[in-house]
Amino acid sequence: MAETIAEKVAGGCAGRIRTLIVGAGIAGVTLAALLRQRGEFPALIERASDLDHAGYNLALYPLGSRVLHGLGLFDDFMQVSVPGSHYRLGNGQGEIVHDFDMSSLLESYGPIRGIRRGELLEILRGALRDVPIHFNCSVTALENRGRTVMATFSDGSSAEFGLVVGADGMHSETRRMILRDHEFAYWDTGWACWVAWAPEDVLPKATMMEFWGAGRGIGIYPVRGAQGVVLAGPRRMMQKEGRVGFAEHVRAQFGMMKGPVSAVIEAVTKAQDAFFWDLHDCRTSEWSRGRIVLLGDSAAGFLPTAGIGASMAMLSAAALADELSRADAAHVEYALRLYERRDRAKVEAAQDNSRRLAKLMMIESTPLAWGRDQLMKFYTLDRALKEIVGIMEGSL
Ligand SMILES: Cc1cc2nc3c(=O)[nH]c(=O)nc-3n(C[C@H](O)[C@H](O)[C@H](O)COP(=O)(O)OP(=O)(O)OC[C@H]3O[C@@H](n4cnc5c(N)ncnc54)[C@H](O)[C@@H]3O)c2cc1C
């Protein structure tokens, strides 16, 4: 008879605190690698059938990439990522409003680099060593039973663990299983974006570029050998006009036939694998119930506007691994409380930073967009990334 998911997953799970991690994304794989480094054998499950779906660009701040030093993966990261030292902001006519030089940040805290999500996961996987990812697996029910959690898997089989970590992203099922509807809330911008890849070389080296117009936004972010591109706008308009229709509409508004704007429009128009992403985030009233804890986007989901969600997911994974390394099996809940106290204020401050940038970016009215453009001419980098700088500085 074929092995059940419970047999497969629980069979290889061992250590001081028998931990099940749900979701092999940035947070889940980082946590599993850190636990493995500490001599634990967590069980790691993933709903998808492989990690090949993991296709978009990430900017990684030192807040996240510093975790890679401790895992011995930083050199690998430097090899497959590209530098980002300038953030260039343009307006809805395609003119540059402000060129933010980020060198002082990089000097103080470390590099900000662009990487494909799939490549970052591949690097992190290297530190899992003998911990497998069990694909095509998810959890359908979780029950706290004092010092254990009973997990029921998608094939109906079940097993007990000492801790379950929900690292299952923005639309976390784990979150729904432990929190009631009024205990978490999505913050909806009313906007969405198409995400795709464009060929290399439409930007100056080490430069990320965005154009914010009235009812439209474009972003271009270099990674190795390509550039992640984003075309954003009010969701209702994007849904009504469709991918190609909206892209053509924006092309007409920008009136540009060449350069980065045109490269984004072309990439989004042509890409068969472009994906549609609703621009909302999510905040929860609590990060754990009993021995079930939330991590990464599942605890606090991020808008991509400050490019900080993956970094915060890695930072949180490091905080959780650290608290667990100081706990015995009888005091897991205490470790979870300490993890939340240590990390929550930072994560929500980074979310606030992302929300503030989203409010500046996602403007539909032409006069307001004009006013925003005037403001952005005088905006400093420290102002734009106020909360994130505070977290990097350790003052939050
Ligand atoms: C277009 C876009 C651009 C972004 N740009 C940036 C950026 O530049 N910089 C940055 O730092 N962040 C960025 N982010 C945000 C960042 O990707 C997330 O904050 C980060 O990935 C969160 O990590 P996570 O592990 O919590 O979630 P994810 O990386 O989303 O991983 C969740 C995993 O759980 C799996 N899963 C889901 N449900 C289940 C289930 N029921 N059972 C089992 N597995 C499940 C998923 O398949 C996935 O593998 C961006 C996001 C998007 C969408």
The ligand as an SDF file (V2000), in Angstrom:
LIG
                    3D

 53 58  0  0  0  0  0  0  0  0999 V2000
    5.0680   40.4530   -7.5790 C   0  0  0  0  0  0  0  0  0  0  0  0
    5.7010   40.4510   -6.2330 C   0  0  0  0  0  0  0  0  0  0  0  0
    6.8740   41.1750   -6.0520 C   0  0  0  0  0  0  0  0  0  0  0  0
    7.4790   41.1790   -4.7960 C   0  0  0  0  0  0  0  0  0  0  0  0
    8.6380   41.8710   -4.6460 N   0  0  0  0  0  0  0  0  0  0  0  0
    9.2970   41.7980   -3.4870 C   0  0  0  0  0  0  0  0  0  0  0  0
   10.5760   42.3720   -3.3640 C   0  0  0  0  0  0  0  0  0  0  0  0
   11.1150   42.9740   -4.2710 O   0  0  0  0  0  0  0  0  0  0  0  0
   11.2350   42.2270   -2.1760 N   0  0  0  0  0  0  0  0  0  0  0  0
   10.6620   41.5570   -1.1360 C   0  0  0  0  0  0  0  0  0  0  0  0
   11.3130   41.4530   -0.0810 O   0  0  0  0  0  0  0  0  0  0  0  0
    9.4410   41.0210   -1.2070 N   0  0  0  0  0  0  0  0  0  0  0  0
    8.7400   41.1210   -2.3570 C   0  0  0  0  0  0  0  0  0  0  0  0
    7.5300   40.5330   -2.4800 N   0  0  0  0  0  0  0  0  0  0  0  0
    6.9080   39.9290   -1.3050 C   0  0  0  0  0  0  0  0  0  0  0  0
    7.5460   38.5950   -0.9790 C   0  0  0  0  0  0  0  0  0  0  0  0
    7.5330   37.7640   -2.1060 O   0  0  0  0  0  0  0  0  0  0  0  0
    6.8100   37.9250    0.1760 C   0  0  0  0  0  0  0  0  0  0  0  0
    6.6770   38.8450    1.2350 O   0  0  0  0  0  0  0  0  0  0  0  0
    7.6060   36.7130    0.6540 C   0  0  0  0  0  0  0  0  0  0  0  0
    7.7270   35.7870   -0.3930 O   0  0  0  0  0  0  0  0  0  0  0  0
    6.9410   36.0920    1.8560 C   0  0  0  0  0  0  0  0  0  0  0  0
    7.4970   34.8250    2.0930 O   0  0  0  0  0  0  0  0  0  0  0  0
    6.5720   33.6450    2.6140 P   0  0  0  0  0  0  0  0  0  0  0  0
    7.4510   32.4640    2.7090 O   0  0  0  0  0  0  0  0  0  0  0  0
    5.8180   34.0940    3.7890 O   0  0  0  0  0  0  0  0  0  0  0  0
    5.5060   33.4280    1.4750 O   0  0  0  0  0  0  0  0  0  0  0  0
    5.7450   32.8060    0.0520 P   0  0  0  0  0  0  0  0  0  0  0  0
    7.1240   33.0650   -0.4090 O   0  0  0  0  0  0  0  0  0  0  0  0
    4.6070   33.2710   -0.7800 O   0  0  0  0  0  0  0  0  0  0  0  0
    5.6390   31.2350    0.2930 O   0  0  0  0  0  0  0  0  0  0  0  0
    4.4720   30.5910    0.6960 C   0  0  0  0  0  0  0  0  0  0  0  0
    4.5680   29.1370    0.2390 C   0  0  0  0  0  0  0  0  0  0  0  0
    3.5280   28.3810    0.8320 O   0  0  0  0  0  0  0  0  0  0  0  0
    2.9440   27.5450   -0.1620 C   0  0  0  0  0  0  0  0  0  0  0  0
    1.5700   27.2670    0.2610 N   0  0  0  0  0  0  0  0  0  0  0  0
    0.5060   28.1000    0.1700 C   0  0  0  0  0  0  0  0  0  0  0  0
   -0.5770   27.5100    0.7060 N   0  0  0  0  0  0  0  0  0  0  0  0
   -0.1740   26.2940    1.1370 C   0  0  0  0  0  0  0  0  0  0  0  0
   -0.8420   25.2350    1.7990 C   0  0  0  0  0  0  0  0  0  0  0  0
   -2.1480   25.3130    2.1160 N   0  0  0  0  0  0  0  0  0  0  0  0
   -0.1330   24.1230    2.1020 N   0  0  0  0  0  0  0  0  0  0  0  0
    1.1910   24.0270    1.7910 C   0  0  0  0  0  0  0  0  0  0  0  0
    1.8650   25.0200    1.1660 N   0  0  0  0  0  0  0  0  0  0  0  0
    1.1940   26.1380    0.8640 C   0  0  0  0  0  0  0  0  0  0  0  0
    3.0540   28.3510   -1.4310 C   0  0  0  0  0  0  0  0  0  0  0  0
    2.9430   27.5280   -2.5860 O   0  0  0  0  0  0  0  0  0  0  0  0
    4.4340   28.9860   -1.2610 C   0  0  0  0  0  0  0  0  0  0  0  0
    5.4520   28.1370   -1.7520 O   0  0  0  0  0  0  0  0  0  0  0  0
    6.8890   40.4940   -3.7150 C   0  0  0  0  0  0  0  0  0  0  0  0
    5.7090   39.7610   -3.9060 C   0  0  0  0  0  0  0  0  0  0  0  0
    5.1300   39.7380   -5.1650 C   0  0  0  0  0  0  0  0  0  0  0  0
    3.8970   38.9240   -5.3740 C   0  0  0  0  0  0  0  0  0  0  0  0
  1  2  1  0
  2  3  1  0
  2 52  2  0
  3  4  2  0
  4  5  1  0
  4 50  1  0
  5  6  2  0
  6  7  1  0
  6 13  1  0
  7  8  2  0
  7  9  1  0
  9 10  1  0
 10 11  2  0
 10 12  1  0
 12 13  2  0
 13 14  1  0
 14 15  1  0
 14 50  1  0
 15 16  1  0
 16 17  1  0
 16 18  1  0
 18 19  1  0
 18 20  1  0
 20 21  1  0
 20 22  1  0
 22 23  1  0
 23 24  1  0
 24 25  2  0
 24 26  1  0
 24 27  1  0
 27 28  1  0
 28 29  2  0
 28 30  1  0
 28 31  1  0
 31 32  1  0
 32 33  1  0
 33 34  1  0
 33 48  1  0
 34 35  1  0
 35 36  1  0
 35 46  1  0
 36 37  1  0
 36 45  1  0
 37 38  2  0
 38 39  1  0
 39 40  1  0
 39 45  2  0
 40 41  1  0
 40 42  2  0
 42 43  1  0
 43 44  2  0
 44 45  1  0
 46 47  1  0
 46 48  1  0
 48 49  1  0
 50 51  2  0
 51 52  1  0
 52 53  1  0
M  END
$$$$
